[in-house]
């Protein structure tokens, strides 16, 4: 039976002053129902619920209430390596990669979470039960990285790929899917496999990013981030490597301790609303922005020095999975893009749902009188990428949909975007997130 808890303790908060002020909140087994302080992964769903995968089970937190699930609630295993969110025609769900198979949970109703029968090698085409990573692409194809290769589930059929097919290594630590069909598989000892899957003929166009054919720091890659500017970042045990452009052999830069990184062993990478890059390492947290580095450890607010995962919330705050609990870093007014500064973000009953989303989202608002209305989508660096509406509207409630495409008709990449509405002499801007 799933037990529901109410958080009834005072959270630990500390205030530090660097370039900006941060407020830290710490969540541990001592002050929450978190199953374990060994937290490996974090995911935020479309309702803003935070999901934490630990070595002893799953926890969900909606900023007020907690819910915990274990194998007693039909989870595949209590040791959870990765969580990913999916919004489909069947409703919102999260997929869990565990040490003993895959679990999928329907999460539309927090009071009645449904956990499906676990996917394992004996009842599906999964190549191995030790699943280290999971991703869902724009076509709702599920990607499972295991210790014995890659398994893909289209919804009707399974396909498996190993070193005998095209993979540089069977141990897949992380998977990053892209809007244009490219997928990055970070492996242990084989670098990164960059490939496509067309859903018909299988995987095509595979290419390797490794020390032999590039200047990546190591052939063991823990995480991959493709930034909003299409720059590639690779977290390795020997620093973080950055690559620009389409030529795999050129335009590489590696950052290590002597450059400002807190620790060379990089476990996780994320991008914030301002375009800053965050690096979770085995020795703390670092941020790179405008060629300037900042770093944090347990001495300056972190729950634990080993930062296994980083997730950026819609308000710009960061959730950090560590080896000693969860850290929530709040940056008051520090990472809000220029397009939002100075604008009134009040009223009008403007709502965006679902948010985050991966197929389409609905923007609803109310006009008290006839107005000339313009609705634009901006990326995190303030570039206008789409005009959703530009004409007059009568008084009343209105709905405008965005399918996640830019003005050129192509799908945009995962990340943070802004919808700006101009009506009369006013402007309103709100954040939205695409999760592919």
N, C-alpha and C positions, 0 to 999 in steps of 0.2 A: 504494500500500500504506500502511495506517495504521501509523504508528510509535508504539510505546509507550515511554515514558521513565520512569525513576525519578528523583525529585528527590534530588540528591546534593550539595546545598550547604546551607550554614547560612543561614537566613532572617534578614533584617535586622529587628531588633525594637528599638523605643524605648519608654520608659515616660515618660508625662507626667502631671501632676497638675492637674486642674481640680476641678469639683465631685465627680467620681469619677475613679478612675485608669483610664487606657486603655493597652493594649498594642497597638502597631502592628506589623503584618507587611507587608512590601512584596514584591510579585512582579513582576519585570520580565524582559525578554529576557536580561539579564546573569546572572540566577541561576535561570531556569526555561526550559523550551522554549516559552514564550509566543511566538506568531508575530509580534506587534507590541506595542509599548508604547501604541499608540493603541487603547484598549479602549472600546467603545461600549456594551456590554450584558452583563448577568450574569443567569443563571438557575440555580436549584438544583432538581435533580430529586428523585424520591421516595426514592432511595437516598442522598441527601445529596451527590451529585456536583455540583461547581460547573462551569458551562459559561460560557466567556468568548468573546464575539464581538468580533473585532478588525477592523482594516482589512486584515489579511493572512491571515485564516483563523480557524478555531475551535480552542479549547483546552478540554479537560476535566481536572478535578483532583479526585481522591477523597480528598484530604488526605495521600496517599502517592505515588501515581503520576499521571503526566501522559499525555494522549493529544492529538495534534494532527491536524486535518483541513484540507485545502485543496481546490481544484478538481481536483487530482490524485486525490483520493479521492471525486470525483463531487459535490462541493459545487456549488451553483448559481453561487456567486461567493465570492471571498475577503473582500469588503467586506461585513461583517455588521452590520445596523442594529438588529435586535431578535431575542431568543430567548424562546420561551414553552414551558412544559412541558405535556404532556397525558398523562393516564392513562386508557386506554380498554380496551375488550374485546380489542383487538389487542395490548395491552401498552403499556409506557411509551414515550413518544417526545418529541422536541423538534422544534419548528418554527422555522425560521430565515428571517427577512426579509433579503434581500440586495439589492445594487445590480443584480443580473441574475437575478431570479426568486426562488422559494421552495424551500427544501430541507426535507425531513422525515427524521429519523434515528430508527430503532428502537434503543433503548439498554438493552434488558433484559439483554443480555450485554455487559459492558464490553470483553471480548476479541474480540467479533465484532459491532461496530457496523455496522448496515446503513443505507446512505444511498440513498433511493429516487431515481428519475429526477426531476430538478428540474422544478418547475411553472413554466412560462413562458407568455407570451401566444400562442405558436405551437402549444402542445399542450394548453392548458386555456382556461378563460374568464377568466383573469387580465387585468385591463384594462391593466396596464403591468408591465414587468419591473423597474422601479425600485421596490422594495417597502420602505417606510420603517418599517412597524409591522405587528405580527401579534398576534392574540388568539384564544383558544378559549373559547367560552361554555359554560354548563352543559349545553346540548344537543349539545355537541361540534361545533357549527358553527364553521368557521374564518373569521376576519375578517382581510382583508389591506388595509392602508392604503398607497396608492401615491402617486406624484406626479401621477396622472391620475384619481384617484377611488378608490372603495371596491369591492372584490370580496369576495363571500361564497361559501363552498363548503360545501354541506350534506353532502357525502359522495357525493352522486349528481348534483347539479346546481350550476351557477354562476349567480350574479346580480351585476350591476354597477350602481353608483349614482354619479352625478356631479352637477355643479352644474345640469345640465339636468333632474335628477330632484328632488333635495331638499337636496343638500349645500351648505353655505355657501362651501366652497372645496374644490378637488380634491386639494390637497396635505395628506395626513393624516399627522401626525407621531407620534401616539400613540393607542392604543385601550384603553379600560378597560371591561370587561364586568362586569355586576352580577348578583347572584343573582335579583333580581326582574324580570329581562328588560330593564332599561335598559342602554344602551350609550352611552359617551361617546367621541366622535371629536374629538380635538384637531387643529386645522388651522393652516396657515400663512396668516394674514390673514383668516380667516373665523370666528374664535372656535371654539366647541365645538358640535357637533351632538349633541343628546341624543335617542335614538331607541330603538325596539323592533324586534325581528325575531321573528315568531311561527312561522317555519318553514313556513308554509302560504301566506299571502297576501303575504309579503314584508315590507318595512319599513313600519311605521305609526307614527303618533304622534310624528313628529320635531318638535323645538323647538330654537331657537337660543339659545345663551348667548354674547352678544357685547357690544361696547361701546355699541351702540345700545339694547339692551334690558336691559342689566344694568350693574353697576359693576365688571366684570372689568377688570383693569389693561391688557390688550392683546388685540387680535384674533389675535395669534399666540400659540398655546399649545403649549408643548413637552411637558407631562405633566399628567396628571389623577390625583388620588388621592381615592377616597371612603373616608373613615376608618371605623373600627369604630363610631363614634357617628353615622354617616351624614352628617357634615359634608363638604362638597366643597372640595377644594383644587386650584388651578390654577397651574401654573408657567409664567411668561411672561418675556419679555425686560425687563419693567418691574416685576418683583417677583412675589411670590406672593399670589394672591387667595384668600380664604376666604369660603365662602357657607354660610349656615345656613337651613334651612327649605325650603318648597316654592315660595315667591314669588321668582321670578327677579330681580325689581327691587329687593328690599330685603335687609337683613341681610348686607351685604358689608363685608369688611375687607381692605385690601391692606397687606402688609408689605414694606418696602424697607430700604435700608442704614441710614437714620436711625432705624429701629425696632429694628435689631439683626441683620438679615440681612447676611451677609458680602458679598454682591454681588447686584445687582438682576436679573441675567440668570439665571433659574432653569431648569435643564435636567432635573432629576429630583426626585421626591418619594417618600418612603416613611414608614411608621409602624412604630415599634418595639414591643416587648412591653409596654412601660409606657404606650403611647399617645402617646409623644413623636413629633413630626413632624420628619423630616430633609429637608434641601433641598440638593441638589447644584447648584452654580452654576458660572458661568464663572470665579469667583474664589475658590473654596473650598467648604467644607462648613459648614452651620449646623444646629442642633437647637433646636426650640421645645418647651418643656415647662413647664406651670404658669406661663405668661406670662414665662418666663425664657429668654434666648438664650445659646447657646454656639456658638463657631465655631472652625474649624481650617483651616489652610493648609499649604503645603509647609514652612513654618517650624516647624510644630508636629506634623508626622508624616505628612501626606498625600503620596502618591506624585506627584500632579500637582494643580494648582489647578483644572483644569476637570473637574468631577465629572459624568460623563455618565449614570450609572445607580447605583442603590442597592438592595441586596437584603439582607433580614434573615434570618439563618440561624436554625435551630431552637434554638440555644443562646443566642440574643439578640445574637450578634456581627453586625457589619455588613461586607458586601463592597461595595467601591466601585470602579467602573470609571472610570478617569481618562485624561487625555491623556498620562500618563507611567507607565503600568502599573496594577497592582491594589493597593489598600490593603485590609487586613483589620483592622478595629478590634474589639478584644476588651474588653468591659466586665465585669470580674470582679464577680459578684454585684450588679451595679448596676441591671439592668433586669429583675428577677424580680418578678412581681406578688405582692401580699400573700397570695393564696391558697396560694402555694407556700412562703413564708417560714415557718420554724419547723417545717415538716413533714419527716419523714424521707423521703428519696427513695431508699430502698435496696431492694435485692433483690426478692424475690417473682417474679422472671423475668417481670415485666410488659413486654410488647412491643406496639408499635403498628405495623402494616404494612398497606398502604403509608403512608408518612408522609414528605413531604406527600401529599395525595390530593385528588381532585376528585369522586368518585362515592360511595365508601364505604371505610371502613377497618375493620380487625379488631383488637380489643384482646384479647390473650391473656394469661393469668396462671395460676399454679399455687397451689392451696391444700393445705396439709399436713394439714388437718382440716376438718370441717364448720364453716362460719362464716356469720354474717349479713353480707351484702355489699351495699354501695351504690356505684353507679357514676354519677358526675355529670359533665356538661360545663359548663365556665365560659368566659366570654369574657375578654379581656385586662384588663378593669376589674373582674374578680371577680364578675360577675353570673352566677348559675346559669341556664343556658339550656335544659338538658335533663337528665332523669333516665333513664339507660339501663337501670338494674337496681336493684331494692330488695327483696331477699328472701334466703333462705338458700341456700347451695350446698354440695354434698358435696365431700370432698377430691378432688383431681385437677386436670387441665388443663381450662380453660374458655375459650371464645371468645364475645365479644360484639361485635356489629357496630354501627357508627354510620354513618348515611347522610347526615350533614351537615345535618340538620334540627333545629330547635328544638322546644320543647314545644308550640308552636302548629301544628306540621306544616310550616312554611315553611322553605325552605333558608336557611341562614345565609350571610353574606357571606364572601368570601375573607379570610384572615388567620390569626393565631395564636389557638389555643384550648388549653384544659387539660382533661385527663381526671383526675378525682380519684376514687380508690378508697378506701372506708372498709371495713375488715373487723376485727372485734373492737375493740380499742382503738387500732388503727393507721390511718394515712392515708398514701397514696402519691399523688403528683401528677406528671404528665408532660405535656410540651408536644406539640401536634400542629398541623399546618398544613393549611389548605384552600386549594387553588389552583383557581379557577374559570376 
